[in-house]
């Protein structure tokens, strides 16, 4: 499978296989999903994502089970990864939302406000073109939350992250989206 093309169907198939693998091990797991996966599954704001960013428990069991799922389903070995952990806020807030659930695998996600804050904190420079993933997701979330000013967005970000840790690029991006009337 193309690593840039984890569609909703492919993600759900992988999660079902992961749940089945956990059942075989007589255990249950939990994934807190982030990023593009939430945009695909919870908001239908994207058709696909390149990987599944998550924090998961039990960590080692899920890591090993995900590797077996990858091999059986021709997925990249890092289709499920915890690289997002560096962006997790001490104010971490999650919900189940409308995410699908599986017998041995519980899925949760950040609140939309928290996801917006995380996306702004990451705001990868190489995706600042109009169709870039982070920018597209940030615009979607600002609209979803009915925010009408850069200040409102910055207030949300600072409710999750200390102001001295918010990158200047995040503020610049948010302000430019409103100034350029892309919201």
Z-matrix of the N, CA and C atoms (Angstrom, degrees):
N
C 1 1.454
C 2 1.521 1 108.91
N 3 1.307 2 115.72 1 141.88
C 4 1.463 3 121.80 2 177.60
C 5 1.524 4 109.09 3 -67.79
N 6 1.338 5 118.11 4 124.76
C 7 1.467 6 119.94 5 -177.48
C 8 1.525 7 113.67 6 -65.57
N 9 1.338 8 117.32 7 -15.41
C 10 1.460 9 120.26 8 178.10
C 11 1.526 10 111.06 9 -89.59
N 12 1.313 11 117.42 10 4.98
C 13 1.452 12 119.29 11 -170.27
C 14 1.524 13 112.76 12 -132.79
N 15 1.323 14 117.08 13 50.80
C 16 1.458 15 119.73 14 173.59
C 17 1.529 16 107.26 15 -84.00
N 18 1.315 17 115.17 16 95.56
C 19 1.456 18 121.17 17 179.51
C 20 1.524 19 109.99 18 -77.83
N 21 1.317 20 115.58 19 171.64
C 22 1.463 21 120.48 20 176.82
C 23 1.525 22 110.26 21 -55.21
N 24 1.328 23 116.39 22 -45.81
C 25 1.460 24 120.77 23 -178.81
C 26 1.527 25 111.26 24 -62.05
N 27 1.336 26 116.97 25 -43.26
C 28 1.469 27 120.81 26 -179.81
C 29 1.528 28 111.03 27 -65.91
N 30 1.322 29 116.61 28 -39.92
C 31 1.467 30 120.63 29 179.20
C 32 1.528 31 110.18 30 -65.22
N 33 1.330 32 116.51 31 -46.15
C 34 1.465 33 120.03 32 -179.93
C 35 1.524 34 111.52 33 -62.87
N 36 1.326 35 116.85 34 -39.97
C 37 1.469 36 120.90 35 177.08
C 38 1.530 37 110.02 36 -62.04
N 39 1.319 38 116.61 37 -43.08
C 40 1.471 39 120.64 38 179.22
C 41 1.525 40 110.98 39 -65.44
N 42 1.336 41 117.33 40 -40.53
C 43 1.465 42 120.18 41 178.94
C 44 1.526 43 111.06 42 -66.45
N 45 1.339 44 117.34 43 -38.43
C 46 1.467 45 119.70 44 176.73
C 47 1.526 46 110.10 45 -63.21
N 48 1.319 47 116.33 46 -42.85
C 49 1.467 48 120.26 47 178.05
C 50 1.530 49 110.71 48 -63.92
N 51 1.320 50 116.65 49 -37.67
C 52 1.466 51 120.87 50 177.94
C 53 1.531 52 110.35 51 -65.70
N 54 1.330 53 116.79 52 -42.92
C 55 1.463 54 121.12 53 176.78
C 56 1.532 55 110.60 54 -61.60
N 57 1.330 56 116.34 55 -42.31
C 58 1.469 57 120.59 56 178.17
C 59 1.527 58 110.93 57 -62.42
N 60 1.333 59 116.14 58 -41.18
C 61 1.470 60 120.67 59 178.77
C 62 1.528 61 110.22 60 -64.24
N 63 1.327 62 117.18 61 -40.57
C 64 1.469 63 120.72 62 177.63
C 65 1.528 64 110.85 63 -65.15
N 66 1.335 65 116.84 64 -38.98
C 67 1.470 66 120.49 65 177.37
C 68 1.527 67 110.11 66 -61.90
N 69 1.330 68 116.54 67 -41.25
C 70 1.463 69 120.96 68 178.11
C 71 1.530 70 110.60 69 -60.11
N 72 1.333 71 116.08 70 -32.94
C 73 1.468 72 121.70 71 179.12
C 74 1.530 73 112.47 72 -87.84
N 75 1.346 74 115.70 73 1.00
C 76 1.460 75 121.99 74 -178.91
C 77 1.532 76 112.13 75 56.84
N 78 1.327 77 115.13 76 46.25
C 79 1.464 78 120.16 77 178.34
C 80 1.523 79 109.76 78 -143.23
N 81 1.306 80 115.31 79 166.59
C 82 1.465 81 121.97 80 176.88
C 83 1.516 82 108.31 81 -120.27
N 84 1.328 83 115.01 82 154.03
C 85 1.453 84 119.85 83 179.82
C 86 1.512 85 111.46 84 -135.57
N 87 1.315 86 114.44 85 167.10
C 88 1.465 87 120.80 86 177.41
C 89 1.519 88 108.91 87 -136.76
N 90 1.323 89 114.87 88 134.88
C 91 1.457 90 122.11 89 174.13
C 92 1.516 91 108.21 90 -116.71
N 93 1.314 92 116.87 91 127.86
C 94 1.459 93 121.16 92 167.97
C 95 1.518 94 105.08 93 -98.94
N 96 1.323 95 115.61 94 108.09
C 97 1.462 96 122.52 95 -174.87
C 98 1.522 97 111.16 96 -83.85
N 99 1.318 98 115.86 97 148.96
C 100 1.459 99 121.97 98 178.55
C 101 1.524 100 109.68 99 -136.95
N 102 1.323 101 115.20 100 174.24
C 103 1.457 102 122.25 101 167.93
C 104 1.510 103 115.61 102 59.41
N 105 1.336 104 113.43 103 -139.66
C 106 1.456 105 120.83 104 -174.36
C 107 1.509 106 114.04 105 -59.21
N 108 1.324 107 117.51 106 -31.76
C 109 1.464 108 120.09 107 179.77
C 110 1.523 109 111.01 108 -62.85
N 111 1.326 110 117.10 109 -41.05
C 112 1.468 111 120.74 110 177.27
C 113 1.528 112 109.56 111 -66.65
N 114 1.331 113 116.28 112 -40.25
C 115 1.461 114 119.60 113 179.60
C 116 1.530 115 110.70 114 -62.45
N 117 1.335 116 117.44 115 -34.86
C 118 1.465 117 122.41 116 178.79
C 119 1.526 118 111.17 117 -76.45
N 120 1.333 119 117.45 118 -53.21
C 121 1.468 120 120.78 119 -171.81
C 122 1.521 121 114.37 120 -79.66
N 123 1.322 122 117.81 121 -45.06
C 124 1.465 123 120.39 122 -172.86
C 125 1.522 124 113.20 123 -87.73
N 126 1.337 125 116.42 124 -34.19
C 127 1.465 126 119.36 125 -173.77
C 128 1.523 127 114.01 126 -111.79
N 129 1.317 128 118.48 127 -10.08
C 130 1.470 129 122.21 128 -173.65
C 131 1.526 130 110.94 129 49.02
N 132 1.328 131 116.06 130 35.72
C 133 1.462 132 121.83 131 -178.30
C 134 1.525 133 111.79 132 -88.97
N 135 1.302 134 116.82 133 -10.00
C 136 1.465 135 123.14 134 178.36
C 137 1.514 136 108.50 135 -139.78
N 138 1.314 137 115.28 136 155.96
C 139 1.459 138 120.78 137 176.24
C 140 1.522 139 110.73 138 -83.29
N 141 1.343 140 116.56 139 -33.97
C 142 1.464 141 120.18 140 -174.86
C 143 1.521 142 110.54 141 -154.59
N 144 1.317 143 114.57 142 169.24
C 145 1.459 144 122.77 143 175.12
C 146 1.523 145 107.81 144 -140.39
N 147 1.324 146 116.44 145 163.61
C 148 1.473 147 118.21 146 -176.60
C 149 1.519 148 113.21 147 -83.60
N 150 1.348 149 117.38 148 -24.56
C 151 1.461 150 120.60 149 -179.70
C 152 1.520 151 108.98 150 -159.87
N 153 1.322 152 115.55 151 177.05
C 154 1.458 153 121.40 152 178.21
C 155 1.526 154 107.44 153 -109.54
N 156 1.336 155 115.28 154 106.21
C 157 1.463 156 121.50 155 176.09
C 158 1.519 157 107.68 156 -85.25
N 159 1.322 158 116.67 157 126.21
C 160 1.464 159 119.57 158 -176.48
C 161 1.526 160 110.85 159 -158.88
N 162 1.303 161 113.72 160 158.94
C 163 1.459 162 121.81 161 165.77
C 164 1.519 163 104.07 162 -109.67
N 165 1.312 164 117.39 163 133.95
C 166 1.464 165 118.32 164 -172.36
C 167 1.519 166 112.86 165 -138.07
N 168 1.343 167 112.85 166 152.47
C 169 1.462 168 122.34 167 178.67
C 170 1.523 169 108.50 168 -138.92
N 171 1.308 170 120.38 169 140.70
C 172 1.453 171 127.81 170 -8.47
C 173 1.534 172 109.86 171 -71.15
N 174 1.306 173 115.97 172 129.35
C 175 1.462 174 122.50 173 -168.82
C 176 1.521 175 113.54 174 -56.71
N 177 1.305 176 118.20 175 -56.97
C 178 1.470 177 120.27 176 -174.26
C 179 1.519 178 112.08 177 -66.92
N 180 1.317 179 116.99 178 -41.53
C 181 1.469 180 120.27 179 179.28
C 182 1.522 181 109.92 180 -62.02
N 183 1.331 182 117.32 181 -45.31
C 184 1.464 183 120.00 182 -179.86
C 185 1.525 184 111.48 183 -67.96
N 186 1.310 185 118.17 184 -37.26
C 187 1.470 186 120.88 185 178.01
C 188 1.541 187 110.06 186 -60.44
N 189 1.328 188 116.31 187 -45.85
C 190 1.468 189 120.90 188 179.92
C 191 1.530 190 111.27 189 -68.30
N 192 1.324 191 117.14 190 -41.34
C 193 1.466 192 120.73 191 178.32
C 194 1.528 193 110.45 192 -64.21
N 195 1.328 194 117.45 193 -40.76
C 196 1.472 195 121.59 194 178.59
C 197 1.524 196 110.90 195 -62.60
N 198 1.325 197 117.62 196 -36.08
C 199 1.469 198 121.00 197 177.69
C 200 1.530 199 110.27 198 -64.99
N 201 1.331 200 117.14 199 -40.39
C 202 1.467 201 120.19 200 177.83
C 203 1.530 202 110.76 201 -67.22
N 204 1.331 203 116.97 202 -39.73
C 205 1.469 204 121.18 203 177.07
C 206 1.529 205 109.68 204 -63.28
N 207 1.322 206 117.16 205 -41.56
C 208 1.470 207 121.16 206 179.07
C 209 1.523 208 110.41 207 -59.09
N 210 1.317 209 115.89 208 -47.97
C 211 1.467 210 120.14 209 -178.31
C 212 1.527 211 111.42 210 -63.37
N 213 1.315 212 117.21 211 -43.52
C 214 1.468 213 121.44 212 -177.38
C 215 1.524 214 112.95 213 -71.37
N 216 1.335 215 117.45 214 -23.62
C 217 1.467 216 120.91 215 -174.26
C 218 1.521 217 113.78 216 -116.90
N 219 1.321 218 117.31 217 15.33
C 220 1.467 219 122.52 218 179.87
C 221 1.531 220 112.40 219 53.19
N 222 1.321 221 115.48 220 43.40
C 223 1.466 222 121.67 221 176.03
C 224 1.526 223 108.51 222 -99.45
N 225 1.326 224 117.30 223 156.18
C 226 1.465 225 118.64 224 173.88
C 227 1.529 226 109.23 225 -61.15
N 228 1.319 227 117.53 226 147.46
C 229 1.469 228 120.46 227 -178.54
C 230 1.520 229 112.51 228 -58.37
N 231 1.327 230 117.17 229 -29.48
C 232 1.471 231 120.56 230 -179.74
C 233 1.530 232 112.49 231 -100.24
N 234 1.331 233 117.24 232 27.11
C 235 1.464 234 120.01 233 179.96
C 236 1.522 235 110.46 234 -56.91
N 237 1.328 236 116.98 235 -35.85
C 238 1.464 237 122.91 236 174.69
C 239 1.522 238 106.62 237 -112.03
N 240 1.332 239 116.45 238 117.93
C 241 1.464 240 119.21 239 -177.07
C 242 1.518 241 110.47 240 -142.42
N 243 1.326 242 115.03 241 159.68
C 244 1.463 243 120.42 242 -178.64
C 245 1.528 244 112.42 243 -110.90
N 246 1.325 245 116.50 244 28.47
C 247 1.460 246 120.85 245 178.71
C 248 1.517 247 113.65 246 -61.20
N 249 1.313 248 117.15 247 -19.52
C 250 1.464 249 122.08 248 -179.01
C 251 1.528 250 112.21 249 -72.15
N 252 1.319 251 117.60 250 -14.52
C 253 1.471 252 120.48 251 -172.91
C 254 1.522 253 113.36 252 -56.64
N 255 1.327 254 118.13 253 -25.84
C 256 1.467 255 120.41 254 179.09
C 257 1.525 256 112.93 255 -70.32
N 258 1.337 257 117.30 256 -16.98
C 259 1.461 258 121.23 257 -178.81
C 260 1.526 259 113.07 258 -100.77
N 261 1.330 260 117.07 259 -0.99
C 262 1.463 261 120.32 260 -177.29
C 263 1.527 262 109.53 261 -71.04
N 264 1.315 263 114.51 262 131.84
C 265 1.461 264 122.02 263 -178.71
C 266 1.525 265 110.94 264 -84.49
N 267 1.312 266 115.65 265 153.13
C 268 1.467 267 120.50 266 172.58
C 269 1.528 268 109.93 267 -65.16
N 270 1.332 269 116.97 268 -20.15
C 271 1.468 270 123.14 269 179.39
C 272 1.530 271 111.45 270 -93.52
N 273 1.311 272 116.89 271 23.76
C 274 1.462 273 126.11 272 -176.53
C 275 1.537 274 111.70 273 -44.17
N 276 1.334 275 116.79 274 116.65
C 277 1.471 276 121.60 275 178.00
C 278 1.522 277 108.57 276 -125.51
N 279 1.336 278 115.75 277 127.46
C 280 1.462 279 119.47 278 -179.02
C 281 1.524 280 111.28 279 -126.73
N 282 1.324 281 113.56 280 159.31
C 283 1.460 282 122.38 281 176.42
C 284 1.531 283 108.14 282 -140.55
N 285 1.312 284 116.03 283 162.62
C 286 1.463 285 119.77 284 173.70
C 287 1.520 286 109.51 285 -81.36
N 288 1.327 287 116.33 286 -31.04
C 289 1.460 288 119.78 287 179.93
C 290 1.513 289 110.88 288 55.09
N 291 1.314 290 115.68 289 -143.70
C 292 1.463 291 120.20 290 179.46
C 293 1.528 292 111.29 291 -104.13
N 294 1.327 293 116.06 292 26.05
C 295 1.463 294 119.55 293 179.06
C 296 1.523 295 110.54 294 -68.69
N 297 1.325 296 117.05 295 143.63
C 298 1.463 297 119.19 296 175.35
C 299 1.526 298 109.68 297 -66.42
N 300 1.313 299 116.02 298 155.39
C 301 1.466 300 121.47 299 178.47
C 302 1.525 301 108.53 300 -123.21
N 303 1.317 302 115.84 301 154.61
C 304 1.453 303 121.92 302 -177.46
C 305 1.527 304 108.50 303 -128.76
N 306 1.341 305 117.33 304 155.23
C 307 1.466 306 119.51 305 -175.28
C 308 1.534 307 114.80 306 -52.75
N 309 1.307 308 118.22 307 -39.91
C 310 1.462 309 120.70 308 -177.46
C 311 1.525 310 112.85 309 -117.28
N 312 1.330 311 116.11 310 13.64
C 313 1.461 312 119.84 311 -177.17
C 314 1.524 313 109.77 312 -141.66
N 315 1.315 314 115.01 313 114.63
C 316 1.469 315 121.37 314 177.85
C 317 1.524 316 108.50 315 -96.24
N 318 1.336 317 115.93 316 134.77
C 319 1.460 318 121.71 317 178.81
C 320 1.521 319 109.97 318 -113.67
N 321 1.317 320 116.62 319 133.40
C 322 1.463 321 122.72 320 172.71
C 323 1.522 322 107.49 321 -133.27
N 324 1.322 323 115.34 322 168.83
C 325 1.464 324 121.00 323 -178.08
C 326 1.520 325 109.39 324 -147.69
N 327 1.328 326 117.43 325 164.62
C 328 1.460 327 119.40 326 174.86
C 329 1.530 328 109.88 327 -67.47
N 330 1.320 329 116.22 328 156.09
C 331 1.461 330 118.81 329 170.30
C 332 1.529 331 107.19 330 -60.76
N 333 1.337 332 118.76 331 157.21
C 334 1.468 333 119.45 332 178.13
C 335 1.532 334 112.69 333 -56.59
N 336 1.324 335 117.17 334 -36.93
C 337 1.466 336 120.25 335 178.68
C 338 1.527 337 110.77 336 -63.76
N 339 1.318 338 115.48 337 -44.76
C 340 1.463 339 120.22 338 -179.59
C 341 1.531 340 110.67 339 -65.74
N 342 1.334 341 116.87 340 -40.94
C 343 1.461 342 120.42 341 177.95
C 344 1.529 343 110.27 342 -62.38
N 345 1.335 344 117.08 343 -41.60
C 346 1.470 345 120.72 344 176.61
C 347 1.525 346 110.27 345 -59.60
N 348 1.315 347 116.92 346 -46.18
C 349 1.467 348 120.46 347 179.54
C 350 1.528 349 110.55 348 -60.06
N 351 1.325 350 117.20 349 -44.03
C 352 1.466 351 120.42 350 179.47
C 353 1.521 352 111.74 351 -64.01
N 354 1.326 353 116.62 352 -43.59
C 355 1.466 354 120.53 353 179.32
C 356 1.526 355 110.55 354 -61.44
N 357 1.326 356 116.45 355 -41.39
C 358 1.470 357 119.83 356 178.96
C 359 1.526 358 110.74 357 -66.89
N 360 1.317 359 117.41 358 -39.78
C 361 1.464 360 120.45 359 178.65
C 362 1.526 361 110.80 360 -62.99
N 363 1.323 362 117.32 361 -37.62
C 364 1.465 363 120.94 362 -179.79
C 365 1.524 364 111.18 363 -78.10
N 366 1.322 365 116.71 364 -38.53
C 367 1.474 366 124.69 365 -176.22
C 368 1.522 367 114.05 366 1.94
N 369 1.310 368 114.13 367 72.50
C 370 1.461 369 120.86 368 -176.91
C 371 1.518 370 111.10 369 -60.51
N 372 1.322 371 115.27 370 125.86
C 373 1.464 372 122.74 371 -177.14
C 374 1.517 373 111.47 372 -57.63
N 375 1.318 374 117.84 373 -37.98
C 376 1.461 375 119.85 374 -177.18
C 377 1.523 376 112.77 375 -70.44
N 378 1.320 377 118.12 376 -5.24
C 379 1.468 378 120.10 377 178.75
C 380 1.526 379 111.59 378 -113.62
N 381 1.323 380 117.75 379 20.67
C 382 1.457 381 119.49 380 -176.42
C 383 1.521 382 113.87 381 -79.00
N 384 1.335 383 118.56 382 -2.55
C 385 1.451 384 118.45 383 174.65
C 386 1.526 385 108.74 384 -65.88
N 387 1.292 386 115.83 385 162.98
C 388 1.465 387 120.92 386 -172.43
C 389 1.530 388 113.02 387 -52.82
N 390 1.319 389 117.34 388 -36.42
C 391 1.455 390 120.43 389 -176.83
C 392 1.527 391 113.40 390 -97.31
N 393 1.326 392 118.12 391 8.66
C 394 1.462 393 121.09 392 -177.93
C 395 1.515 394 112.18 393 -61.28
N 396 1.335 395 116.31 394 146.27
C 397 1.461 396 121.58 395 -176.38
C 398 1.508 397 114.60 396 -56.59
N 399 1.335 398 117.69 397 -52.39
C 400 1.464 399 119.42 398 -179.70
C 401 1.519 400 111.14 399 -62.73
N 402 1.321 401 116.85 400 -44.65
C 403 1.468 402 120.00 401 -178.23
C 404 1.523 403 110.36 402 -63.79
N 405 1.314 404 116.39 403 -46.19
C 406 1.472 405 120.63 404 179.11
C 407 1.526 406 110.25 405 -59.32
N 408 1.331 407 116.88 406 -43.72
C 409 1.464 408 120.78 407 179.85
C 410 1.524 409 111.47 408 -66.72
N 411 1.329 410 117.03 409 -40.73
C 412 1.471 411 121.02 410 178.79
C 413 1.521 412 110.28 411 -62.70
N 414 1.321 413 117.23 412 -45.81
C 415 1.470 414 120.75 413 178.11
C 416 1.528 415 109.78 414 -59.73
N 417 1.330 416 116.89 415 -46.03
C 418 1.463 417 120.66 416 179.55
C 419 1.526 418 110.65 417 -57.86
N 420 1.329 419 117.06 418 -48.37
C 421 1.467 420 120.83 419 -176.70
C 422 1.527 421 112.09 420 -67.32
N 423 1.321 422 118.15 421 -37.59
C 424 1.469 423 120.59 422 176.20
C 425 1.523 424 109.61 423 -61.15
N 426 1.322 425 116.44 424 -44.29
C 427 1.476 426 120.19 425 178.03
C 428 1.528 427 110.88 426 -66.03
N 429 1.333 428 116.20 427 -43.98
C 430 1.469 429 121.41 428 -179.93
C 431 1.532 430 111.03 429 -57.44
N 432 1.326 431 115.94 430 -38.29
C 433 1.469 432 121.41 431 -178.83
C 434 1.527 433 112.81 432 -88.74
N 435 1.330 434 117.01 433 1.17
C 436 1.473 435 122.49 434 179.66
C 437 1.529 436 112.59 435 54.81
N 438 1.318 437 116.44 436 42.85
C 439 1.462 438 120.59 437 178.53
C 440 1.527 439 108.74 438 -85.47
N 441 1.325 440 116.03 439 138.01
C 442 1.464 441 118.86 440 -173.22
C 443 1.522 442 114.71 441 -114.82
N 444 1.324 443 117.60 442 5.61
C 445 1.465 444 118.65 443 179.39
C 446 1.523 445 110.87 444 -153.74
N 447 1.319 446 114.11 445 157.22
C 448 1.465 447 119.94 446 175.59
C 449 1.525 448 109.99 447 -61.99
N 450 1.325 449 116.50 448 -36.40
C 451 1.469 450 120.27 449 -179.74
C 452 1.529 451 110.84 450 -61.66
N 453 1.330 452 117.32 451 -39.28
C 454 1.470 453 120.48 452 178.90
C 455 1.530 454 110.59 453 -63.49
N 456 1.326 455 116.32 454 -40.58
C 457 1.466 456 120.44 455 178.11
C 458 1.524 457 109.99 456 -66.13
N 459 1.328 458 116.89 457 -45.32
C 460 1.467 459 120.61 458 -178.87
C 461 1.533 460 110.97 459 -63.70
N 462 1.331 461 117.33 460 -33.79
C 463 1.470 462 120.59 461 176.17
C 464 1.531 463 110.87 462 -63.41
N 465 1.325 464 116.02 463 -39.96
C 466 1.468 465 119.72 464 177.73
C 467 1.524 466 109.80 465 -64.67
N 468 1.326 467 116.56 466 -46.82
C 469 1.470 468 119.65 467 -179.58
C 470 1.526 469 110.19 468 -58.10
N 471 1.337 470 116.24 469 -45.56
C 472 1.472 471 119.31 470 -176.69
C 473 1.530 472 112.59 471 -72.86
N 474 1.323 473 118.06 472 -12.34
C 475 1.465 474 119.27 473 174.26
C 476 1.536 475 111.23 474 -78.84
N 477 1.329 476 116.67 475 -15.43
C 478 1.466 477 121.36 476 178.58
C 479 1.524 478 113.57 477 -108.77
N 480 1.317 479 116.46 478 -27.22
C 481 1.465 480 121.07 479 -176.11
C 482 1.520 481 109.83 480 -131.68
N 483 1.339 482 117.74 481 141.51
C 484 1.468 483 120.11 482 177.39
C 485 1.535 484 110.19 483 -59.15
N 486 1.332 485 117.37 484 135.73
C 487 1.471 486 120.30 485 -177.60
C 488 1.529 487 113.97 486 -51.79
N 489 1.326 488 118.14 487 -34.54
C 490 1.468 489 119.54 488 -179.15
C 491 1.532 490 112.95 489 -73.17
N 492 1.340 491 117.51 490 -7.74
C 493 1.464 492 120.93 491 176.98
C 494 1.523 493 112.74 492 -101.72
N 495 1.328 494 116.94 493 -6.00
C 496 1.462 495 120.19 494 -179.15
C 497 1.527 496 108.41 495 -78.01
N 498 1.330 497 117.36 496 120.14
C 499 1.463 498 119.49 497 -178.37
C 500 1.530 499 111.90 498 -64.27
N 501 1.311 500 115.77 499 144.60
C 502 1.466 501 120.95 500 177.13
C 503 1.523 502 109.79 501 -57.38
N 504 1.340 503 117.10 502 -36.29
C 505 1.467 504 120.39 503 -179.53
C 506 1.527 505 111.53 504 -60.26
N 507 1.340 506 117.76 505 -31.63
C 508 1.464 507 120.48 506 178.84
C 509 1.521 508 110.15 507 -66.78
N 510 1.316 509 116.75 508 -46.71
C 511 1.460 510 120.27 509 178.57
C 512 1.526 511 110.49 510 -63.60
N 513 1.319 512 116.78 511 -43.43
C 514 1.465 513 121.01 512 178.59
C 515 1.524 514 110.39 513 -58.81
N 516 1.321 515 116.92 514 -46.60
C 517 1.459 516 120.85 515 -179.35
C 518 1.521 517 110.96 516 -60.54
N 519 1.321 518 116.89 517 -49.96
C 520 1.466 519 121.12 518 -177.91
C 521 1.526 520 110.35 519 -60.26
N 522 1.320 521 117.13 520 -47.81
C 523 1.471 522 120.27 521 179.72
C 524 1.521 523 111.19 522 -62.01
N 525 1.326 524 117.62 523 -41.57
C 526 1.467 525 119.78 524 -178.69
C 527 1.525 526 111.54 525 -66.74
N 528 1.320 527 118.12 526 -34.14
C 529 1.466 528 120.02 527 178.13
C 530 1.524 529 111.14 528 -61.63
N 531 1.329 530 116.77 529 -40.38
C 532 1.466 531 119.95 530 178.48
C 533 1.524 532 111.09 531 -75.33
N 534 1.334 533 117.71 532 -42.22
C 535 1.468 534 120.79 533 179.94
C 536 1.522 535 111.68 534 -62.52
N 537 1.321 536 116.95 535 -37.81
C 538 1.467 537 121.68 536 -179.76
C 539 1.528 538 111.93 537 -85.67
N 540 1.320 539 116.82 538 4.38
C 541 1.471 540 123.72 539 178.59
C 542 1.524 541 112.13 540 54.45
N 543 1.330 542 115.63 541 43.07
C 544 1.461 543 120.70 542 177.48
C 545 1.521 544 111.45 543 -91.33
N 546 1.326 545 116.48 544 -2.11
C 547 1.463 546 121.06 545 178.95
C 548 1.519 547 108.70 546 -95.68
